[in-house]
Amino acid sequence: MDQPFTLVGFARPKPERVDELRTVLASFVEPTREEPGCLEYHFHEDRAEPGVFVFYEAWRSEADLEAHLALPHMQDFWERRMEYLQTDFDIRFLDMISPYLRERPA
């Protein structure tokens, strides 16, 4: 397997929009996991800072991530994201040092 295209993102919502953003971001999880090229897609809330959301994504390739971001619901959210956020997403692209195991041990 080639190295996945991986990112971690942080979202800091406006205090009055925390619950709404949590709902919106959570709604993306299952459909995204079904997309071709999605290896991992996880959505978290920071324990030390409740209301700060963290997402972890691993894609087969950068093209797969770009296809995800081009979907209509993602485009719509991206255009409206600042309605929810105090500051724009902090997104960090990662190089995986410990590659996925091809098969999991039994």
PALUMVEX-32174 format. One record per residue (C-alpha): residue number from 1; residue in one letter; x, y, z. Coordinates in Angstrom, 2 decimals. Example, Ala and Ser with C-alpha at 12.3 -4.5 7.8 and 13.67 -1.06 7.14 Angstrom:
# residues 2
<balo><gulum>1</gulum><lokol>A</lokol><x>12.30</x><y>-4.50</y><z>7.80</z></balo>
<balo><gulum>2</gulum><lokol>S</lokol><x>13.67</x><y>-1.06</y><z>7.14</z></balo>
This chain:
# residues 106
<balo><gulum>1</gulum><lokol>M</lokol><x>0.00</x><y>0.00</y><z>0.00</z></balo>
<balo><gulum>2</gulum><lokol>D</lokol><x>1.28</x><y>3.47</y><z>-0.80</z></balo>
<balo><gulum>3</gulum><lokol>Q</lokol><x>1.55</x><y>5.91</y><z>2.05</z></balo>
<balo><gulum>4</gulum><lokol>P</lokol><x>-1.88</x><y>7.33</y><z>2.92</z></balo>
<balo><gulum>5</gulum><lokol>F</lokol><x>-2.64</x><y>11.02</y><z>2.63</z></balo>
<balo><gulum>6</gulum><lokol>T</lokol><x>-3.37</x><y>11.91</y><z>6.24</z></balo>
<balo><gulum>7</gulum><lokol>L</lokol><x>-4.49</x><y>14.98</y><z>8.12</z></balo>
<balo><gulum>8</gulum><lokol>V</lokol><x>-5.56</x><y>16.14</y><z>11.54</z></balo>
<balo><gulum>9</gulum><lokol>G</lokol><x>-7.84</x><y>19.13</y><z>11.88</z></balo>
<balo><gulum>10</gulum><lokol>F</lokol><x>-8.96</x><y>21.23</y><z>14.82</z></balo>
<balo><gulum>11</gulum><lokol>A</lokol><x>-12.20</x><y>23.22</y><z>14.97</z></balo>
<balo><gulum>12</gulum><lokol>R</lokol><x>-12.89</x><y>25.89</y><z>17.57</z></balo>
<balo><gulum>13</gulum><lokol>P</lokol><x>-16.55</x><y>26.80</y><z>17.30</z></balo>
<balo><gulum>14</gulum><lokol>K</lokol><x>-18.24</x><y>29.95</y><z>18.50</z></balo>
<balo><gulum>15</gulum><lokol>P</lokol><x>-19.57</x><y>29.19</y><z>22.02</z></balo>
<balo><gulum>16</gulum><lokol>E</lokol><x>-23.18</x><y>29.55</y><z>20.93</z></balo>
<balo><gulum>17</gulum><lokol>R</lokol><x>-22.67</x><y>27.15</y><z>17.99</z></balo>
<balo><gulum>18</gulum><lokol>V</lokol><x>-20.84</x><y>24.27</y><z>19.73</z></balo>
<balo><gulum>19</gulum><lokol>D</lokol><x>-23.79</x><y>21.86</y><z>19.81</z></balo>
<balo><gulum>20</gulum><lokol>E</lokol><x>-24.82</x><y>22.68</y><z>16.27</z></balo>
<balo><gulum>21</gulum><lokol>L</lokol><x>-21.31</x><y>22.18</y><z>14.88</z></balo>
<balo><gulum>22</gulum><lokol>R</lokol><x>-20.94</x><y>18.92</y><z>16.83</z></balo>
<balo><gulum>23</gulum><lokol>T</lokol><x>-24.11</x><y>17.66</y><z>15.13</z></balo>
<balo><gulum>24</gulum><lokol>V</lokol><x>-23.02</x><y>18.78</y><z>11.66</z></balo>
<balo><gulum>25</gulum><lokol>L</lokol><x>-19.54</x><y>17.28</y><z>11.91</z></balo>
<balo><gulum>26</gulum><lokol>A</lokol><x>-20.86</x><y>14.03</y><z>13.40</z></balo>
<balo><gulum>27</gulum><lokol>S</lokol><x>-23.26</x><y>13.73</y><z>10.45</z></balo>
<balo><gulum>28</gulum><lokol>F</lokol><x>-20.27</x><y>13.54</y><z>8.08</z></balo>
<balo><gulum>29</gulum><lokol>V</lokol><x>-18.70</x><y>10.47</y><z>9.71</z></balo>
<balo><gulum>30</gulum><lokol>E</lokol><x>-20.67</x><y>7.52</y><z>8.31</z></balo>
<balo><gulum>31</gulum><lokol>P</lokol><x>-21.11</x><y>8.80</y><z>4.73</z></balo>
<balo><gulum>32</gulum><lokol>T</lokol><x>-17.44</x><y>9.74</y><z>4.55</z></balo>
<balo><gulum>33</gulum><lokol>R</lokol><x>-16.34</x><y>6.30</y><z>5.74</z></balo>
<balo><gulum>34</gulum><lokol>E</lokol><x>-18.27</x><y>4.82</y><z>2.80</z></balo>
<balo><gulum>35</gulum><lokol>E</lokol><x>-16.43</x><y>6.92</y><z>0.21</z></balo>
<balo><gulum>36</gulum><lokol>P</lokol><x>-13.90</x><y>5.28</y><z>-2.10</z></balo>
<balo><gulum>37</gulum><lokol>G</lokol><x>-10.41</x><y>5.95</y><z>-0.85</z></balo>
<balo><gulum>38</gulum><lokol>C</lokol><x>-11.35</x><y>6.68</y><z>2.77</z></balo>
<balo><gulum>39</gulum><lokol>L</lokol><x>-9.10</x><y>4.58</y><z>5.00</z></balo>
<balo><gulum>40</gulum><lokol>E</lokol><x>-9.89</x><y>6.22</y><z>8.34</z></balo>
<balo><gulum>41</gulum><lokol>Y</lokol><x>-12.22</x><y>9.01</y><z>9.40</z></balo>
<balo><gulum>42</gulum><lokol>H</lokol><x>-12.61</x><y>9.84</y><z>13.09</z></balo>
<balo><gulum>43</gulum><lokol>F</lokol><x>-14.24</x><y>12.75</y><z>14.88</z></balo>
<balo><gulum>44</gulum><lokol>H</lokol><x>-13.26</x><y>13.63</y><z>18.47</z></balo>
<balo><gulum>45</gulum><lokol>E</lokol><x>-13.90</x><y>16.21</y><z>21.16</z></balo>
<balo><gulum>46</gulum><lokol>D</lokol><x>-10.98</x><y>17.43</y><z>23.24</z></balo>
<balo><gulum>47</gulum><lokol>R</lokol><x>-11.27</x><y>16.21</y><z>26.85</z></balo>
<balo><gulum>48</gulum><lokol>A</lokol><x>-9.26</x><y>19.13</y><z>28.21</z></balo>
<balo><gulum>49</gulum><lokol>E</lokol><x>-11.19</x><y>21.69</y><z>26.15</z></balo>
<balo><gulum>50</gulum><lokol>P</lokol><x>-14.77</x><y>20.51</y><z>25.63</z></balo>
<balo><gulum>51</gulum><lokol>G</lokol><x>-16.20</x><y>22.12</y><z>22.53</z></balo>
<balo><gulum>52</gulum><lokol>V</lokol><x>-12.92</x><y>21.88</y><z>20.62</z></balo>
<balo><gulum>53</gulum><lokol>F</lokol><x>-13.31</x><y>19.27</y><z>17.90</z></balo>
<balo><gulum>54</gulum><lokol>V</lokol><x>-10.55</x><y>17.21</y><z>16.33</z></balo>
<balo><gulum>55</gulum><lokol>F</lokol><x>-10.83</x><y>15.06</y><z>13.24</z></balo>
<balo><gulum>56</gulum><lokol>Y</lokol><x>-8.40</x><y>12.52</y><z>11.88</z></balo>
<balo><gulum>57</gulum><lokol>E</lokol><x>-8.56</x><y>11.44</y><z>8.25</z></balo>
<balo><gulum>58</gulum><lokol>A</lokol><x>-6.48</x><y>9.02</y><z>6.24</z></balo>
<balo><gulum>59</gulum><lokol>W</lokol><x>-7.12</x><y>8.75</y><z>2.51</z></balo>
<balo><gulum>60</gulum><lokol>R</lokol><x>-5.66</x><y>6.39</y><z>-0.05</z></balo>
<balo><gulum>61</gulum><lokol>S</lokol><x>-4.43</x><y>9.45</y><z>-1.99</z></balo>
<balo><gulum>62</gulum><lokol>E</lokol><x>-4.64</x><y>13.21</y><z>-2.17</z></balo>
<balo><gulum>63</gulum><lokol>A</lokol><x>-6.98</x><y>12.80</y><z>-5.16</z></balo>
<balo><gulum>64</gulum><lokol>D</lokol><x>-9.39</x><y>10.82</y><z>-2.96</z></balo>
<balo><gulum>65</gulum><lokol>L</lokol><x>-9.43</x><y>13.63</y><z>-0.39</z></balo>
<balo><gulum>66</gulum><lokol>E</lokol><x>-10.00</x><y>16.19</y><z>-3.15</z></balo>
<balo><gulum>67</gulum><lokol>A</lokol><x>-12.95</x><y>14.14</y><z>-4.44</z></balo>
<balo><gulum>68</gulum><lokol>H</lokol><x>-14.39</x><y>14.11</y><z>-0.91</z></balo>
<balo><gulum>69</gulum><lokol>L</lokol><x>-14.01</x><y>17.87</y><z>-0.58</z></balo>
<balo><gulum>70</gulum><lokol>A</lokol><x>-15.69</x><y>18.42</y><z>-3.96</z></balo>
<balo><gulum>71</gulum><lokol>L</lokol><x>-18.92</x><y>16.70</y><z>-2.88</z></balo>
<balo><gulum>72</gulum><lokol>P</lokol><x>-21.88</x><y>19.12</y><z>-2.73</z></balo>
<balo><gulum>73</gulum><lokol>H</lokol><x>-22.49</x><y>18.76</y><z>1.02</z></balo>
<balo><gulum>74</gulum><lokol>M</lokol><x>-18.81</x><y>19.38</y><z>1.73</z></balo>
<balo><gulum>75</gulum><lokol>Q</lokol><x>-18.70</x><y>22.39</y><z>-0.58</z></balo>
<balo><gulum>76</gulum><lokol>D</lokol><x>-21.79</x><y>23.80</y><z>1.11</z></balo>
<balo><gulum>77</gulum><lokol>F</lokol><x>-20.31</x><y>23.32</y><z>4.56</z></balo>
<balo><gulum>78</gulum><lokol>W</lokol><x>-16.96</x><y>24.80</y><z>3.53</z></balo>
<balo><gulum>79</gulum><lokol>E</lokol><x>-18.66</x><y>27.96</y><z>2.24</z></balo>
<balo><gulum>80</gulum><lokol>R</lokol><x>-20.59</x><y>28.35</y><z>5.52</z></balo>
<balo><gulum>81</gulum><lokol>R</lokol><x>-17.94</x><y>27.11</y><z>7.98</z></balo>
<balo><gulum>82</gulum><lokol>M</lokol><x>-17.18</x><y>30.54</y><z>9.45</z></balo>
<balo><gulum>83</gulum><lokol>E</lokol><x>-20.80</x><y>30.80</y><z>10.62</z></balo>
<balo><gulum>84</gulum><lokol>Y</lokol><x>-19.81</x><y>28.14</y><z>13.17</z></balo>
<balo><gulum>85</gulum><lokol>L</lokol><x>-16.13</x><y>28.84</y><z>13.85</z></balo>
<balo><gulum>86</gulum><lokol>Q</lokol><x>-14.28</x><y>31.38</y><z>15.99</z></balo>
<balo><gulum>87</gulum><lokol>T</lokol><x>-11.20</x><y>30.93</y><z>13.78</z></balo>
<balo><gulum>88</gulum><lokol>D</lokol><x>-10.75</x><y>28.91</y><z>10.63</z></balo>
<balo><gulum>89</gulum><lokol>F</lokol><x>-9.84</x><y>25.23</y><z>10.84</z></balo>
<balo><gulum>90</gulum><lokol>D</lokol><x>-6.29</x><y>24.42</y><z>11.89</z></balo>
<balo><gulum>91</gulum><lokol>I</lokol><x>-5.44</x><y>21.59</y><z>9.49</z></balo>
<balo><gulum>92</gulum><lokol>R</lokol><x>-2.14</x><y>19.73</y><z>9.58</z></balo>
<balo><gulum>93</gulum><lokol>F</lokol><x>-1.07</x><y>17.32</y><z>6.86</z></balo>
<balo><gulum>94</gulum><lokol>L</lokol><x>0.96</x><y>14.40</y><z>8.13</z></balo>
<balo><gulum>95</gulum><lokol>D</lokol><x>3.53</x><y>11.93</y><z>6.87</z></balo>
<balo><gulum>96</gulum><lokol>M</lokol><x>2.84</x><y>8.53</y><z>8.38</z></balo>
<balo><gulum>97</gulum><lokol>I</lokol><x>5.92</x><y>7.06</y><z>10.01</z></balo>
<balo><gulum>98</gulum><lokol>S</lokol><x>4.27</x><y>3.83</y><z>11.23</z></balo>
<balo><gulum>99</gulum><lokol>P</lokol><x>2.44</x><y>2.40</y><z>8.22</z></balo>
<balo><gulum>100</gulum><lokol>Y</lokol><x>-0.76</x><y>0.38</y><z>8.47</z></balo>
<balo><gulum>101</gulum><lokol>L</lokol><x>-0.41</x><y>-3.34</y><z>8.96</z></balo>
<balo><gulum>102</gulum><lokol>R</lokol><x>-1.62</x><y>-5.21</y><z>5.88</z></balo>
<balo><gulum>103</gulum><lokol>E</lokol><x>-3.37</x><y>-7.76</y><z>8.06</z></balo>
<balo><gulum>104</gulum><lokol>R</lokol><x>-4.34</x><y>-7.53</y><z>11.69</z></balo>
<balo><gulum>105</gulum><lokol>P</lokol><x>-3.14</x><y>-10.32</y><z>13.95</z></balo>
<balo><gulum>106</gulum><lokol>A</lokol><x>-5.86</x><y>-12.69</y><z>15.17</z></balo>
